[in-house]
Amino acid sequence: MAQGWSFAGQRVEFRAALPAGKLVVLAPPAKVVLHEVKLSQEGEWSVPVAGQPLKVVRKRKGLTPVIEVFAPGGTMLPPADRHVAPRPAPAGSLCPANQAPAIAACARCGTFICQACAGADLTHCASCFGTLHEAAQKNAAAMAYFAPVIVFGIMGGLLGGVFGALAGGAAVAIAKRTENKVVKIGAAVGLYALAAILWIVVAVLLRG
């Protein structure tokens, strides 16, 4: 699935392109390309989406570069595998929090939202946006436990990469389910150690 972000009914997606990929702004559902920006390995760009400038930052975290997208107010938008569109509120609907005209219904819980209480993506209510943002931050932190897979692939070839990927997938799954850092690190160390032992044993058997 494409790496992307949804904002105010439009979609931003990362696509392959020389030298280091590009971002395209799409108008769903036809996915008409409205704008595109070519990226470098690291840097900062302003991308117009739904008439507003979003800040895009690409920086290196660990062994790989990551892309972060920020709404005009400075809040980071959580990535979404699929486009999430605002749900139009019926004419005359009021936001229950402010008794102001609703601009949309939250795409997650259905609550009517006005401009003032919408989340930074202008698609969810502030509460649901906070939940999605927190989940995205947790998932991004958990993915750090997958980084050793690269070392397994370099040192152990295809076989090492397979065992490393299995250990990394399990380590990430555990990291997503607990807040205890000791458990996260301990699980990752144990899983990668087990993967290394299995790799050595299988490699010796294959050579024998």
N, C-alpha and C positions, 0 to 999 in steps of 0.2 A: 504494500500500500504506500501511496505517496505521503511524504512528510508535509503536513500543512497546518494552517491556522484559519479559523473562521472569524470574520469581523463584520458586523452590521450587514449581513446578507451577502457578502462577497467572500471569496476564498483566495488565500495565498498558499502557493505550493512550491516546493523545491524540486527542481528537475535537473537532470544531467545536461551539462554543456561545458565546453572549454572556456576558460582554463580550469574553473573550480565549481561549475554548476551555476544555476540561475534561479531567481524567484519569479514566478509569474502570478499576476493578479487575474482571477477568473470571475466571470459573472455566471453563477449557476442559474438554471440546471444545464444550459447548453454548453457551459464551460468555454464561453467566448473569452479569448485572451484580451484583457484591457490594457495591461502594462507588463513589462518585464525588466528585470535588473540583473545583469551578470555580476557574479560574486568573485571575490578573490579568497584565498585561504583564510585571511583574517581581515577585519575591517568593520565599518559602520556605514549604513545606508539609510536613506529616507525613501519609503515606498508609499505612493498614494493609494489608499484603499477606501472606497465608499466616500470619496471627497475629503478624507482626512489623512495626514501623514503618519504612517507607522514607522517606528525606528527598528531597524534590523541590525543585530550585532552578531558577528561571527567571530568566535574566539576558540582557542585551544584549551580543552579540558582533558588532561591525561594524554593519551596517544592520538586522539582524534578531535577535529574541530566540531563545534556544536553551533547551531543557529538559535538565537533567541529573538522573539518579536515582541515589541512593546507598544501598547496603546498610547494615544496622545497624552494621557495623564501620567505615563511612566510605569503603569502596571504591566507586568509580563503576561502575555496571552498564553494559555496552555495549548499545546498542539493537539490536534484531533485527526484521527485516521480518515474520517469522513466529514464532509461538509455539514455544518450545523447552521440551519437558517432560522432567523427570527420568525416567530409565529405571529401573524397580524392580530391585533386586538380588535374586537367588534367596535363599530362606531359608537361613540358615547361611553365607552368603558372607562372606568376610573381606577387608578392605582390605589389600592387599599391603604398603603403606608402614608401617602401624601394627599389623597383625594384630588389628585391632578389627572389630567387626561392621559390615558395609557398609550404608549407608543408601540407596545407589543405584549405578547404573553411569553413568559419564560419558557424556553425550549425544553427545559428539564422538568419543572414542576407545574407549569401552566399559570402561575401567578401573574396578574396584570402588572406591568411595570411602566413607570414614567421615566423621562430622561434622567431625572435626579437619582433614582434608586436602581437604575440598570447597572449591571456589572460592566467591567471595562470593555467587554466584547460587544456590548449593546445587543446582546442576544439572550442572556440569562439574567435572572435577578441577582442582586449582589450576594445573597446567601449561596445560591447554587454555583455562581462563578467562583466564590471562595473555596467551595468544596472541590471543584474541578481543578482550580489552581493548586491547591494543596496536594491533590492526588498526582498532578503532573510533576510537582517538585519532588515528591517522594519517589515516583518512578524514575526520574532522572538521576536522583542520588543512588537508587538501587542499581542502575545500569553500570555504575562504576565497578561493581563486583564482577562484571563480565570482561574487564580489560585484560586480565591475565591470559585470556584465550589467545590473544595475538602472540604471546610468548610461546604458548604450547604449539601453535601453528608454525612458528619460525623454527623452533628447536626440534619438534617432533614430526614435521611434515603433516600429511593428510591424517595419519593415525593419531598423532598427538593433537591435531586440531579437533578431531571428532571427540576424543575423551575430554579435552579442555572445554569444548562447547557444551557437552553434557553437564560438566561440573559447573560451568558458568551459568547455564540456564537454571540449574537448581539453586545456586547461590543467589541469583537475582530474585527468584520466586520467594525464597526465605526472607530476603532483605525487604521485599514489599509487604510482608505480613507481620513484621515486628519492628518496634521502635528501639529495641535493645541493641546498642551498638556492639556490645561484647558478643551477643548471639550472632549478629551478622558477620563479624570478623571471624569468629570461631568456626561458624558453618562454612564460610568461604575457604579458610585455611584447610579444614578437614576435607572438604570436597575436592579441592585442587590437589591435595596430597594423595588422596585415594586415586584420582585420575592419573597422577604421575606414576604411581605404583602399578596400576592396571596397564598403562601404556608400556612400561618397561617389561612387564611380564609377557604381554601379548607380542611385543617386538622380539623378545628372546625366543618365544615359541615359534614365531614365523620364520626366524632365521635358522632355528634348529630343524 
